[in-house]
Amino acid sequence: MSIENTFKTILDCAFNIHSDLGPGLLESAYEECLFYELKQAGLKVEKQKALPLVYKDVILDAGYRVDLLVEDKIIIELKAVEALADIHLAQILTYMKLADCHLGLLVNFNVKHLKQGIKRVIL
């Protein structure tokens, strides 16, 4: 499956979850649902994937964790907040750099229409 087809599958799963559950749940609930849906779609997905920080050739366990990593290529950062902020974009960009991923998806499920809560991020 191409990276664009994978990305479309991720979006379809997110939209289905939002249609079924709507806004108002905790981020962890949406994470579990999206993890389940992506697995059901046949995608390789890891949740709460640890990302080490390499500084001056030293690997540091700084506690960075990606919400979902799909097919080792796409980072998904989930939120359930009033509105996405610049810090959320900075967070996913940092994760993308640390993981050497060039495509990310920032999703805020706490919106009336999910289209308002989605941001595609390219590095």
ABEGO torsion letter per residue (X at the ends): XBAAAAAAAAAAAAAAAAAAAEBGBBAAAAAAAAAAAAAAAGBBBBBGBBBBBBBGGBBBBAGBBBABBBGGABBBBBBBBABBBAAAAAAAAAAAAAAGBABBBBBBABBABAAAABBBBBX
